[in-house]
Amino acid sequence: MLGLIGLIGFNCRGLIYLFKNLNCFKSLVISYFMIYSILLFLLVILTLIILVGRLWIHLSNFYHKRYSFFDLAFILIYFTEQFIFLLLYNLIEEYRALWVSLIVLIVVTTASLDKLMMISRHKRSREVIFRSILEQNNLLNMIKGREKENDFLKNENQTLIKYIQKRLEKK
């Protein structure tokens, strides 16, 4: 718009020309409004992504401490989606194709989120099992080391007992 005003000149004649060609002005304003709306939307999405990224550890810990809650929540979400779909499908008949399309998108998105959470649960379970196996192996190695140390001390003890017995026999 500023470029158009600069070309026309910022005077009354230019403003009159602009308002006479209001359709051009409207489309220009609408274009700028759409561009700003899209940029604002992208900025909000980027801010949300950064915020979720920063809080992800807390969200992850919250999820991993409450598996049963999230299982129940997803069951209720699936039920609610299907219930709303049935209501909309039967009450507003002229938009049935739209309702079917929307419910498919919503259910697939919900199932994808459920799958993502299940994969995270499986990954965490494998990490816990792996850590417990490592701890168990470390404990077994420590026990074996102590057994060797114990065998060494037994041999030393036997050697000392024999030595003391020989010394006592000589006296």
N, C-alpha and C positions, 0 to 999 in steps of 0.2 A: 504494500500500500504506500509505504514511504517512497518507494521508487517511482510509483505512478504519480504521486504528488510532486516529487522532484522533477519528473519529466514535464508535467503540466505547469508547474510553478505554483508556489503556495500563495495564491491570491484569490480573489473572489471569482474571477473568470474560471479558474481551475476547479474550484469547489462546485460552481454551478454546472460545469461539464461533468463532474463526477456524479452529482445527484441526478442529472438528466439520464446518465447511463447507470441507473441504480442496479440493474440486473448484473452488470459487470462488477459493481461494487459489492453486491450481495454474494456473488459467487466467490469473490476474492476474500471477503470476510469469512464465509463458510469454510473455504480452503484453509485459511490461517487458523480458524477455530478447530478444525479437524486435526491439523498438524499439531497444534498445541495440546489438544486432548490426547492424541496418541503419545506424544512425548511425556505428558504428565502420567498417563497410564504406565508407560515403560519405566518411568522414574519410581512410581509406587511399587511396581512389581520388583524392580531391582532392590529397592529398600527392604521389601519383605523378604527377598531371598537372602540379603545380607543379615537381616535380623534373625531369620531362622537358622542361618549358618552359624551365627554367634551363639545361639541358644541350643544348638543341636545336641550337645553333650547332656544338657539338663533334660531335654525332651527324650533322648535315648534312654537315659537312666530312669526317667519316669515310666517309659514304656516297659522296660525290662524288669521293673519291680512290680508290674501290674498286668501280667499276661491274661489272667482270667477276666479282668475288667474289660480289656480290649476285645477278647473273644465275645463276651456278652454284648459289648457295644456294636460290634459288626453284625451280630445276629439281629439286633434291634434296628440297625441302619438298613439292612436288607429288607426286613419286614416293613419298615416305614416306607421305603422306596416302592415296594410292590403295592402296598395299601394305597398310597397316593396315586400311583399309576392306575389302579383299578377304579378309583373314584373319578379321576379325570377322564379316563377312557369311556366310562359309562355315562358321566354327567354332561360332558361337552363333546358331543359326537362329531361336530364338524371339523375338529382338529385331531382326529384319531391318529392320522399318520404322523403328525407332529409329536403327539404324546408317546407313540411307540418309539420314534427316533430318539427323543430325549431320554426316555427310560433306558434304552439300550446304552446310550452314552454314559448315563449316570451309573448304571449297574457295572458296566465295564470299568469305569474309573474307580468305583468302590472296590471291585474285585482286584484291580491292579494294586491299589493301596494295601489291601489285605494281604496280597501275595508278597509285596515288598516288606511288610511287617513280619510275615512268616519267615521270609528269607533271613531277615535280621535276627529273628529268634533262633533259627537254626544255626546261623553263624556264631551267635553268642554261646549257644549250647556247645558247639564244637570247640570253641575257645576254652570254655570252662572244663570240658572233658580233657582237652589237651593239657591244660595247666595242672589238672589233678593227676594225670598220668606222669607228667614231668616231676611233680612233687613226690609221687609214689616211687618213681625210679630213683630220685635223689635220696629218699629215705632208705630204700633197699641198698643202695650203694653205701650209705652211711652205716647201715647195719652190718654189711659185709666187711667194711673197714673196721668196725668195732669188734667183729668176730675174729678177724685176723689179729687185731691188737690183743684181744682176749686170749687167743691161742698162743701168741708170743709170750704174754705174761704167764700163762700156765706153764709153758716150757721153762721159762726163767725160774718160776717158783719151784718146779720139779728139780731143776738143776741146783738151786740153792738148798733144797731139802736134802738132796743126795750129798752135797758138799758138807752140810752140817752133820749129817749122819756119819760120814766118814771121819770127820773131825772128832765126833763124840766117841766113836769106836776106838780111835787111836789113844784116847786118854784113858 
